[in-house]
Amino acid sequence: PAQLTTVGKRACLWLQDLVMDMRNLQRARDDLRFRGVKGTTGTQASFLQLFQGDHEK
């Protein structure tokens, strides 16, 4: 027969997996580097027009 597992133990194991997944997502998000945004032609001209020439955006 299968071994009995309490609801509390299952909940703890599920929460442990959830916490580990959240930590992995946070680490991946912190380490993600953006290379910049460019338009279809490889320039930022379309974005400068969209943001009225504001380079900070």
Residue, then its C-alpha position, 0 to 999 in steps of 0.5 A: p500500500a502507498q504511504l500516508t502523507t499528511v496534508g500539512k506535509r504536502a502543504c510544506l513541500w508545495l510551499q518549499d517548491l514555491v519559495m524556491d521558484m520565487r527565488n529563482l525568478q528573482r535571481a533571474r530578473d536581477d541578472l537580466r541585462f537589457r541591450g537597449v531598444k531599437g526600431t525595425t531599421g536598427t535605429q532609435a529614430s522611431f522611439l525618439q519620435l514616439f517619446q517626442g525626442d526625450h532620450e531619458k525615456 
